[in-house]
């Protein structure tokens, strides 16, 4: 959690709020990739999103 807090403080101080959507999309895509690799049955549903 300290990494998230430190990143948030960095964005507040440096006014780099445009980094937040990029980070959120990367986390979501990473979650889809992990889900597809763990459960082969979920893969067709994830692939239809793209």
CHARMM-style PDB file with segment names, atoms N, HN, CA, C and O in Angstrom:
ATOM      1  N   UNK     1       0.819  -1.199   0.000  1.00  0.00      PROA
ATOM      2  CA  UNK     1       0.000   0.000   0.000  1.00  0.00      PROA
ATOM      3  C   UNK     1       0.862   1.261   0.000  1.00  0.00      PROA
ATOM      4  O   UNK     1       0.419   2.309  -0.470  1.00  0.00      PROA
ATOM      5  N   UNK     2       2.069   1.174   0.514  1.00  0.00      PROA
ATOM      6  HN  UNK     2       2.429   0.323   0.896  1.00  0.00      PROA
ATOM      7  CA  UNK     2       2.913   2.364   0.553  1.00  0.00      PROA
ATOM      8  C   UNK     2       3.314   2.791  -0.858  1.00  0.00      PROA
ATOM      9  O   UNK     2       3.506   3.979  -1.116  1.00  0.00      PROA
ATOM     10  N   UNK     3       3.442   1.828  -1.767  1.00  0.00      PROA
ATOM     11  HN  UNK     3       3.287   0.862  -1.556  1.00  0.00      PROA
ATOM     12  CA  UNK     3       3.772   2.167  -3.144  1.00  0.00      PROA
ATOM     13  C   UNK     3       2.642   2.967  -3.796  1.00  0.00      PROA
ATOM     14  O   UNK     3       2.891   3.927  -4.525  1.00  0.00      PROA
ATOM     15  N   UNK     4       1.415   2.566  -3.531  1.00  0.00      PROA
ATOM     16  HN  UNK     4       1.212   1.786  -2.939  1.00  0.00      PROA
ATOM     17  CA  UNK     4       0.262   3.276  -4.077  1.00  0.00      PROA
ATOM     18  C   UNK     4       0.178   4.679  -3.491  1.00  0.00      PROA
ATOM     19  O   UNK     4      -0.081   5.642  -4.213  1.00  0.00      PROA
ATOM     20  N   UNK     5       0.396   4.797  -2.187  1.00  0.00      PROA
ATOM     21  HN  UNK     5       0.607   4.015  -1.600  1.00  0.00      PROA
ATOM     22  CA  UNK     5       0.358   6.112  -1.547  1.00  0.00      PROA
ATOM     23  C   UNK     5       1.476   7.010  -2.080  1.00  0.00      PROA
ATOM     24  O   UNK     5       1.263   8.195  -2.336  1.00  0.00      PROA
ATOM     25  N   UNK     6       2.649   6.443  -2.241  1.00  0.00      PROA
ATOM     26  HN  UNK     6       2.823   5.481  -2.033  1.00  0.00      PROA
ATOM     27  CA  UNK     6       3.769   7.222  -2.761  1.00  0.00      PROA
ATOM     28  C   UNK     6       3.504   7.671  -4.203  1.00  0.00      PROA
ATOM     29  O   UNK     6       3.827   8.800  -4.571  1.00  0.00      PROA
ATOM     30  N   UNK     7       2.921   6.794  -5.009  1.00  0.00      PROA
ATOM     31  HN  UNK     7       2.658   5.876  -4.709  1.00  0.00      PROA
ATOM     32  CA  UNK     7       2.585   7.167  -6.384  1.00  0.00      PROA
ATOM     33  C   UNK     7       1.529   8.265  -6.413  1.00  0.00      PROA
ATOM     34  O   UNK     7       1.612   9.190  -7.222  1.00  0.00      PROA
ATOM     35  N   UNK     8       0.539   8.162  -5.533  1.00  0.00      PROA
ATOM     36  HN  UNK     8       0.472   7.411  -4.876  1.00  0.00      PROA
ATOM     37  CA  UNK     8      -0.505   9.191  -5.470  1.00  0.00      PROA
ATOM     38  C   UNK     8       0.088  10.534  -5.043  1.00  0.00      PROA
ATOM     39  O   UNK     8      -0.262  11.574  -5.601  1.00  0.00      PROA
ATOM     40  N   UNK     9       0.974  10.513  -4.066  1.00  0.00      PROA
ATOM     41  HN  UNK     9       1.258   9.669  -3.612  1.00  0.00      PROA
ATOM     42  CA  UNK     9       1.629  11.752  -3.632  1.00  0.00      PROA
ATOM     43  C   UNK     9       2.456  12.357  -4.760  1.00  0.00      PROA
ATOM     44  O   UNK     9       2.489  13.576  -4.925  1.00  0.00      PROA
ATOM     45  N   UNK    10       3.123  11.505  -5.535  1.00  0.00      PROA
ATOM     46  HN  UNK    10       3.096  10.515  -5.401  1.00  0.00      PROA
ATOM     47  CA  UNK    10       3.887  11.986  -6.681  1.00  0.00      PROA
ATOM     48  C   UNK    10       2.981  12.685  -7.688  1.00  0.00      PROA
ATOM     49  O   UNK    10       3.315  13.750  -8.207  1.00  0.00      PROA
ATOM     50  N   UNK    11       1.821  12.066  -7.959  1.00  0.00      PROA
ATOM     51  HN  UNK    11       1.549  11.200  -7.537  1.00  0.00      PROA
ATOM     52  CA  UNK    11       0.894  12.674  -8.925  1.00  0.00      PROA
ATOM     53  C   UNK    11       0.345  13.997  -8.406  1.00  0.00      PROA
ATOM     54  O   UNK    11       0.166  14.937  -9.180  1.00  0.00      PROA
ATOM     55  N   UNK    12       0.077  14.082  -7.105  1.00  0.00      PROA
ATOM     56  HN  UNK    12       0.223  13.318  -6.476  1.00  0.00      PROA
ATOM     57  CA  UNK    12      -0.438  15.334  -6.550  1.00  0.00      PROA
ATOM     58  C   UNK    12       0.596  16.441  -6.602  1.00  0.00      PROA
ATOM     59  O   UNK    12       0.277  17.567  -6.986  1.00  0.00      PROA
ATOM     60  N   UNK    13       1.815  16.145  -6.228  1.00  0.00      PROA
ATOM     61  HN  UNK    13       2.074  15.230  -5.916  1.00  0.00      PROA
ATOM     62  CA  UNK    13       2.857  17.167  -6.168  1.00  0.00      PROA
ATOM     63  C   UNK    13       3.272  17.607  -7.558  1.00  0.00      PROA
ATOM     64  O   UNK    13       3.422  18.803  -7.809  1.00  0.00      PROA
ATOM     65  N   UNK    14       3.458  16.661  -8.462  1.00  0.00      PROA
ATOM     66  HN  UNK    14       3.336  15.690  -8.257  1.00  0.00      PROA
ATOM     67  CA  UNK    14       3.961  16.967  -9.799  1.00  0.00      PROA
ATOM     68  C   UNK    14       2.874  17.308 -10.804  1.00  0.00      PROA
ATOM     69  O   UNK    14       3.171  17.650 -11.948  1.00  0.00      PROA
ATOM     70  N   UNK    15       1.605  17.219 -10.384  1.00  0.00      PROA
ATOM     71  HN  UNK    15       1.363  16.941  -9.454  1.00  0.00      PROA
ATOM     72  CA  UNK    15       0.451  17.490 -11.253  1.00  0.00      PROA
ATOM     73  C   UNK    15       0.460  16.580 -12.483  1.00  0.00      PROA
ATOM     74  O   UNK    15       0.251  17.036 -13.607  1.00  0.00      PROA
ATOM     75  N   UNK    16       0.702  15.313 -12.257  1.00  0.00      PROA
ATOM     76  HN  UNK    16       0.873  14.942 -11.343  1.00  0.00      PROA
ATOM     77  CA  UNK    16       0.757  14.329 -13.339  1.00  0.00      PROA
ATOM     78  C   UNK    16      -0.479  13.418 -13.287  1.00  0.00      PROA
ATOM     79  O   UNK    16      -0.349  12.194 -13.301  1.00  0.00      PROA
ATOM     80  N   UNK    17      -1.652  14.006 -13.228  1.00  0.00      PROA
ATOM     81  HN  UNK    17      -1.758  15.001 -13.216  1.00  0.00      PROA
ATOM     82  CA  UNK    17      -2.871  13.217 -13.101  1.00  0.00      PROA
ATOM     83  C   UNK    17      -3.196  12.433 -14.368  1.00  0.00      PROA
ATOM     84  O   UNK    17      -4.029  11.527 -14.330  1.00  0.00      PROA
ATOM     85  N   UNK    18      -2.559  12.761 -15.483  1.00  0.00      PROA
ATOM     86  HN  UNK    18      -1.882  13.497 -15.514  1.00  0.00      PROA
ATOM     87  CA  UNK    18      -2.786  12.019 -16.712  1.00  0.00      PROA
ATOM     88  C   UNK    18      -2.199  10.612 -16.629  1.00  0.00      PROA
ATOM     89  O   UNK    18      -2.501   9.774 -17.479  1.00  0.00      PROA
ATOM     90  N   UNK    19      -1.370  10.336 -15.630  1.00  0.00      PROA
ATOM     91  HN  UNK    19      -1.124  11.017 -14.940  1.00  0.00      PROA
ATOM     92  CA  UNK    19      -0.809   8.995 -15.458  1.00  0.00      PROA
ATOM     93  C   UNK    19      -1.836   8.010 -14.890  1.00  0.00      PROA
ATOM     94  O   UNK    19      -1.719   6.804 -15.107  1.00  0.00      PROA
ATOM     95  N   UNK    20      -2.819   8.504 -14.179  1.00  0.00      PROA
ATOM     96  HN  UNK    20      -2.914   9.484 -14.003  1.00  0.00      PROA
ATOM     97  CA  UNK    20      -3.786   7.625 -13.515  1.00  0.00      PROA
ATOM     98  C   UNK    20      -4.573   6.754 -14.508  1.00  0.00      PROA
ATOM     99  O   UNK    20      -4.656   5.546 -14.286  1.00  0.00      PROA
ATOM    100  N   UNK    21      -5.151   7.294 -15.583  1.00  0.00      PROA
ATOM    101  HN  UNK    21      -5.084   8.275 -15.763  1.00  0.00      PROA
ATOM    102  CA  UNK    21      -5.880   6.419 -16.511  1.00  0.00      PROA
ATOM    103  C   UNK    21      -4.985   5.375 -17.171  1.00  0.00      PROA
ATOM    104  O   UNK    21      -5.425   4.253 -17.419  1.00  0.00      PROA
ATOM    105  N   UNK    22      -3.746   5.731 -17.455  1.00  0.00      PROA
ATOM    106  HN  UNK    22      -3.389   6.643 -17.254  1.00  0.00      PROA
ATOM    107  CA  UNK    22      -2.819   4.780 -18.055  1.00  0.00      PROA
ATOM    108  C   UNK    22      -2.567   3.634 -17.086  1.00  0.00      PROA
ATOM    109  O   UNK    22      -2.582   2.468 -17.481  1.00  0.00      PROA
ATOM    110  N   UNK    23      -2.337   3.960 -15.834  1.00  0.00      PROA
ATOM    111  HN  UNK    23      -2.325   4.907 -15.514  1.00  0.00      PROA
ATOM    112  CA  UNK    23      -2.085   2.942 -14.824  1.00  0.00      PROA
ATOM    113  C   UNK    23      -3.296   2.047 -14.613  1.00  0.00      PROA
ATOM    114  O   UNK    23      -3.147   0.835 -14.461  1.00  0.00      PROA
ATOM    115  N   UNK    24      -4.485   2.621 -14.602  1.00  0.00      PROA
ATOM    116  HN  UNK    24      -4.606   3.606 -14.725  1.00  0.00      PROA
ATOM    117  CA  UNK    24      -5.706   1.841 -14.406  1.00  0.00      PROA
ATOM    118  C   UNK    24      -5.915   0.868 -15.555  1.00  0.00      PROA
ATOM    119  O   UNK    24      -6.267  -0.290 -15.328  1.00  0.00      PROA
ATOM    120  N   UNK    25      -5.704   1.320 -16.784  1.00  0.00      PROA
ATOM    121  HN  UNK    25      -5.418   2.261 -16.969  1.00  0.00      PROA
ATOM    122  CA  UNK    25      -5.861   0.441 -17.946  1.00  0.00      PROA
ATOM    123  C   UNK    25      -4.835  -0.687 -17.901  1.00  0.00      PROA
ATOM    124  O   UNK    25      -5.166  -1.832 -18.209  1.00  0.00      PROA
ATOM    125  N   UNK    26      -3.614  -0.385 -17.527  1.00  0.00      PROA
ATOM    126  HN  UNK    26      -3.345   0.546 -17.277  1.00  0.00      PROA
ATOM    127  CA  UNK    26      -2.590  -1.427 -17.435  1.00  0.00      PROA
ATOM    128  C   UNK    26      -2.946  -2.472 -16.385  1.00  0.00      PROA
ATOM    129  O   UNK    26      -2.728  -3.665 -16.598  1.00  0.00      PROA
ATOM    130  N   UNK    27      -3.483  -2.042 -15.271  1.00  0.00      PROA
ATOM    131  HN  UNK    27      -3.660  -1.073 -15.098  1.00  0.00      PROA
ATOM    132  CA  UNK    27      -3.880  -2.984 -14.217  1.00  0.00      PROA
ATOM    133  C   UNK    27      -5.039  -3.860 -14.684  1.00  0.00      PROA
ATOM    134  O   UNK    27      -5.044  -5.064 -14.424  1.00  0.00      PROA
ATOM    135  N   UNK    28      -6.009  -3.281 -15.363  1.00  0.00      PROA
ATOM    136  HN  UNK    28      -6.005  -2.304 -15.574  1.00  0.00      PROA
ATOM    137  CA  UNK    28      -7.154  -4.053 -15.852  1.00  0.00      PROA
ATOM    138  C   UNK    28      -6.710  -5.075 -16.899  1.00  0.00      PROA
ATOM    139  O   UNK    28      -7.122  -6.233 -16.847  1.00  0.00      PROA
ATOM    140  N   UNK    29      -5.874  -4.653 -17.846  1.00  0.00      PROA
ATOM    141  HN  UNK    29      -5.539  -3.712 -17.889  1.00  0.00      PROA
ATOM    142  CA  UNK    29      -5.392  -5.585 -18.858  1.00  0.00      PROA
ATOM    143  C   UNK    29      -4.549  -6.696 -18.248  1.00  0.00      PROA
ATOM    144  O   UNK    29      -4.626  -7.846 -18.682  1.00  0.00      PROA
ATOM    145  N   UNK    30      -3.754  -6.362 -17.254  1.00  0.00      PROA
ATOM    146  HN  UNK    30      -3.692  -5.429 -16.902  1.00  0.00      PROA
ATOM    147  CA  UNK    30      -2.967  -7.383 -16.568  1.00  0.00      PROA
ATOM    148  C   UNK    30      -3.880  -8.394 -15.874  1.00  0.00      PROA
ATOM    149  O   UNK    30      -3.609  -9.594 -15.885  1.00  0.00      PROA
ATOM    150  N   UNK    31      -4.936  -7.913 -15.287  1.00  0.00      PROA
ATOM    151  HN  UNK    31      -5.157  -6.938 -15.278  1.00  0.00      PROA
ATOM    152  CA  UNK    31      -5.899  -8.811 -14.648  1.00  0.00      PROA
ATOM    153  C   UNK    31      -6.562  -9.745 -15.645  1.00  0.00      PROA
ATOM    154  O   UNK    31      -6.763 -10.924 -15.351  1.00  0.00      PROA
ATOM    155  N   UNK    32      -6.908  -9.226 -16.835  1.00  0.00      PROA
ATOM    156  HN  UNK    32      -6.745  -8.269 -17.073  1.00  0.00      PROA
ATOM    157  CA  UNK    32      -7.487 -10.077 -17.874  1.00  0.00      PROA
ATOM    158  C   UNK    32      -6.498 -11.140 -18.325  1.00  0.00      PROA
ATOM    159  O   UNK    32      -6.881 -12.292 -18.531  1.00  0.00      PROA
ATOM    160  N   UNK    33      -5.242 -10.774 -18.480  1.00  0.00      PROA
ATOM    161  HN  UNK    33      -4.931  -9.838 -18.312  1.00  0.00      PROA
ATOM    162  CA  UNK    33      -4.233 -11.733 -18.915  1.00  0.00      PROA
ATOM    163  C   UNK    33      -4.034 -12.823 -17.863  1.00  0.00      PROA
ATOM    164  O   UNK    33      -3.931 -14.002 -18.202  1.00  0.00      PROA
ATOM    165  N   UNK    34      -3.980 -12.440 -16.615  1.00  0.00      PROA
ATOM    166  HN  UNK    34      -4.063 -11.482 -16.339  1.00  0.00      PROA
ATOM    167  CA  UNK    34      -3.827 -13.421 -15.537  1.00  0.00      PROA
ATOM    168  C   UNK    34      -5.049 -14.328 -15.463  1.00  0.00      PROA
ATOM    169  O   UNK    34      -4.915 -15.538 -15.282  1.00  0.00      PROA
ATOM    170  N   UNK    35      -6.232 -13.754 -15.602  1.00  0.00      PROA
ATOM    171  HN  UNK    35      -6.341 -12.771 -15.749  1.00  0.00      PROA
ATOM    172  CA  UNK    35      -7.452 -14.559 -15.568  1.00  0.00      PROA
ATOM    173  C   UNK    35      -7.488 -15.545 -16.727  1.00  0.00      PROA
ATOM    174  O   UNK    35      -7.899 -16.692 -16.548  1.00  0.00      PROA
ATOM    175  N   UNK    36      -7.069 -15.121 -17.901  1.00  0.00      PROA
ATOM    176  HN  UNK    36      -6.735 -14.190 -18.047  1.00  0.00      PROA
ATOM    177  CA  UNK    36      -7.073 -16.008 -19.066  1.00  0.00      PROA
ATOM    178  C   UNK    36      -6.062 -17.131 -18.908  1.00  0.00      PROA
ATOM    179  O   UNK    36      -6.304 -18.246 -19.369  1.00  0.00      PROA
ATOM    180  N   UNK    37      -4.950 -16.860 -18.273  1.00  0.00      PROA
ATOM    181  HN  UNK    37      -4.754 -15.954 -17.899  1.00  0.00      PROA
ATOM    182  CA  UNK    37      -3.944 -17.908 -18.116  1.00  0.00      PROA
ATOM    183  C   UNK    37      -4.319 -18.894 -17.008  1.00  0.00      PROA
ATOM    184  O   UNK    37      -3.932 -20.061 -17.070  1.00  0.00      PROA
ATOM    185  N   UNK    38      -5.054 -18.450 -16.014  1.00  0.00      PROA
ATOM    186  HN  UNK    38      -5.368 -17.502 -15.964  1.00  0.00      PROA
ATOM    187  CA  UNK    38      -5.423 -19.338 -14.912  1.00  0.00      PROA
ATOM    188  C   UNK    38      -6.631 -20.207 -15.240  1.00  0.00      PROA
ATOM    189  O   UNK    38      -6.710 -21.360 -14.815  1.00  0.00      PROA
ATOM    190  N   UNK    39      -7.554 -19.660 -15.985  1.00  0.00      PROA
ATOM    191  HN  UNK    39      -7.490 -18.723 -16.331  1.00  0.00      PROA
ATOM    192  CA  UNK    39      -8.785 -20.384 -16.265  1.00  0.00      PROA
ATOM    193  C   UNK    39      -9.022 -20.443 -17.772  1.00  0.00      PROA
ATOM    194  O   UNK    39      -9.473 -19.460 -18.359  1.00  0.00      PROA
ATOM    195  N   UNK    40      -8.729 -21.565 -18.401  1.00  0.00      PROA
ATOM    196  HN  UNK    40      -8.362 -22.363 -17.925  1.00  0.00      PROA
ATOM    197  CA  UNK    40      -8.930 -21.659 -19.851  1.00  0.00      PROA
ATOM    198  C   UNK    40     -10.400 -21.510 -20.247  1.00  0.00      PROA
ATOM    199  O   UNK    40     -10.689 -21.114 -21.376  1.00  0.00      PROA
ATOM    200  N   UNK    41     -11.319 -21.814 -19.355  1.00  0.00      PROA
ATOM    201  HN  UNK    41     -11.084 -22.135 -18.438  1.00  0.00      PROA
ATOM    202  CA  UNK    41     -12.737 -21.684 -19.683  1.00  0.00      PROA
ATOM    203  C   UNK    41     -13.150 -20.228 -19.805  1.00  0.00      PROA
ATOM    204  O   UNK    41     -14.114 -19.927 -20.509  1.00  0.00      PROA
ATOM    205  N   UNK    42     -12.459 -19.325 -19.148  1.00  0.00      PROA
ATOM    206  HN  UNK    42     -11.676 -19.569 -18.575  1.00  0.00      PROA
ATOM    207  CA  UNK    42     -12.806 -17.908 -19.208  1.00  0.00      PROA
ATOM    208  C   UNK    42     -12.193 -17.211 -20.414  1.00  0.00      PROA
ATOM    209  O   UNK    42     -12.589 -16.095 -20.750  1.00  0.00      PROA
ATOM    210  N   UNK    43     -11.243 -17.849 -21.061  1.00  0.00      PROA
ATOM    211  HN  UNK    43     -10.922 -18.756 -20.787  1.00  0.00      PROA
ATOM    212  CA  UNK    43     -10.528 -17.224 -22.172  1.00  0.00      PROA
ATOM    213  C   UNK    43     -11.447 -16.777 -23.310  1.00  0.00      PROA
ATOM    214  O   UNK    43     -11.286 -15.650 -23.779  1.00  0.00      PROA
ATOM    215  N   UNK    44     -12.403 -17.588 -23.785  1.00  0.00      PROA
ATOM    216  HN  UNK    44     -12.533 -18.504 -23.404  1.00  0.00      PROA
ATOM    217  CA  UNK    44     -13.262 -17.120 -24.888  1.00  0.00      PROA
ATOM    218  C   UNK    44     -14.069 -15.865 -24.539  1.00  0.00      PROA
ATOM    219  O   UNK    44     -14.321 -15.030 -25.407  1.00  0.00      PROA
ATOM    220  N   UNK    45     -14.469 -15.732 -23.284  1.00  0.00      PROA
ATOM    221  HN  UNK    45     -14.264 -16.410 -22.579  1.00  0.00      PROA
ATOM    222  CA  UNK    45     -15.239 -14.558 -22.893  1.00  0.00      PROA
ATOM    223  C   UNK    45     -14.361 -13.308 -22.855  1.00  0.00      PROA
ATOM    224  O   UNK    45     -14.815 -12.212 -23.183  1.00  0.00      PROA
ATOM    225  N   UNK    46     -13.116 -13.478 -22.457  1.00  0.00      PROA
ATOM    226  HN  UNK    46     -12.747 -14.368 -22.191  1.00  0.00      PROA
ATOM    227  CA  UNK    46     -12.194 -12.342 -22.415  1.00  0.00      PROA
ATOM    228  C   UNK    46     -11.823 -11.924 -23.833  1.00  0.00      PROA
ATOM    229  O   UNK    46     -11.733 -10.731 -24.124  1.00  0.00      PROA
ATOM    230  N   UNK    47     -11.607 -12.898 -24.716  1.00  0.00      PROA
ATOM    231  HN  UNK    47     -11.680 -13.867 -24.479  1.00  0.00      PROA
ATOM    232  CA  UNK    47     -11.209 -12.576 -26.080  1.00  0.00      PROA
ATOM    233  C   UNK    47     -12.307 -11.838 -26.838  1.00  0.00      PROA
ATOM    234  O   UNK    47     -12.009 -11.059 -27.743  1.00  0.00      PROA
ATOM    235  N   UNK    48     -13.573 -12.069 -26.486  1.00  0.00      PROA
ATOM    236  HN  UNK    48     -13.815 -12.702 -25.750  1.00  0.00      PROA
ATOM    237  CA  UNK    48     -14.659 -11.369 -27.174  1.00  0.00      PROA
ATOM    238  C   UNK    48     -14.698  -9.886 -26.803  1.00  0.00      PROA
ATOM    239  O   UNK    48     -15.279  -9.085 -27.535  1.00  0.00      PROA
ATOM    240  N   UNK    49     -14.092  -9.515 -25.682  1.00  0.00      PROA
ATOM    241  HN  UNK    49     -13.620 -10.166 -25.087  1.00  0.00      PROA
ATOM    242  CA  UNK    49     -14.043  -8.103 -25.297  1.00  0.00      PROA
ATOM    243  C   UNK    49     -13.144  -7.307 -26.227  1.00  0.00      PROA
ATOM    244  O   UNK    49     -13.346  -6.107 -26.411  1.00  0.00      PROA
ATOM    245  N   UNK    50     -12.157  -7.961 -26.813  1.00  0.00      PROA
ATOM    246  HN  UNK    50     -11.992  -8.937 -26.664  1.00  0.00      PROA
ATOM    247  CA  UNK    50     -11.214  -7.270 -27.665  1.00  0.00      PROA
ATOM    248  C   UNK    50     -11.483  -7.581 -29.107  1.00  0.00      PROA
ATOM    249  OT1 UNK    50     -10.780  -7.083 -29.987  1.00  0.00      PROA
TER     250      UNK     50
END
